[in-house]
Amino acid sequence: MQISELLAVKRLHLRFLAGAEHAHRDIRWAYTTDLLEPARYLRGGEFVLTGMMWRTRPEDSETFVSSVVGAGALAVGAGTALGEVPDDLVAACTAHDIPLVEIPPETSFGVVTEEVLRSLTQRRFTTIAETRDRQRRLMAEVASGADFPDAFASAARQAGITAWVVSASGRHVASSGEPLTSEEREDLAARALTWSAFPYTTRGSAGGQGRALTVVPIRTKESHPLSNWLLVCTGDHESWTEEEHEAVAELVSVSVLARSRDEERSLTTARHLEGLPRLLAAQRFDEVTALMRGTGD
């Protein structure tokens, strides 16, 4: 939910006192506090609501704003039930480039928080529905024979994720952008053999040129652990949002389907080739040619 969307709710009667140019910022949560330095209770992205009971002198505004800005809060909402918003708080918010919103006496912090949560919940359900619908369509496309590298690249780009699929030997399978170098792929494949738990985040000159890369195995029921594909995504999985985790799970699902399809094709080819020695011995060359064409060899 953007700050502008919250202020557009007329029944709340909110207005900017500073930082209106940042109305596009997305609110991750609403948090109410009257602590002078609440940073330790913030995670970032909050709309911090306060009744300003922490203020005993003008200098306190600078202390309070420095604390919330340092913790990554994106806006301050000041309630005026106990009095007007002081100029020093406006000045501190302006100096730290953080929006300051006035909350009038007739609007409770609880109502503001409920509006934020309602919007976030609605958006969350919409995102889940869109992700599931995209995954169903993608799975259907791959199951019906769509080109996996193209389908994977499209899905990753839609999810806003930079990712690659690498075979257990370091072969390039698919990517959402420029492929990893052969050195990077081989390094990741070799190191993956030593990791006992997944997802695993790695860093280093090889395998990402210093970037954080998270590796997830692509496992099927029939594949041997040493022949698994690897899904490689930029970033540390521990810092991913829930939406990012779901998007990666979507890429894993379609990759598993593609890997299963690849294994089934290889198994069918192997079964067809079982009869090759017999046909050669019988000099049935027309059938040999047809068999080789059927397997794509």
Protein Blocks (a to p, Z undefined) as FASTA:
>chain_A
ZZklmmmmmklopacfehklmmmpccfbdcddfbfblmlmpgbjpacddehlmpmbfklm
mmmmmmmmmnopabdcddfkloccdfklmmmmmmnopacddddfklcfklmmmmmmmmmm
mmmmmmmmmmmmmmmmmmmmmmnopafklmmmmmmmmnopacddddfkopafbdcbdcdd
fklmmmmmmmmmmpcbdcdddedjehniopacdddddddfklcfklcccdddedjfklpc
fklmmmmmmmmmmmmmmmmmmmmmmmmmmmmmmmmmmmmmnopaklmmmmmmmnoZZ
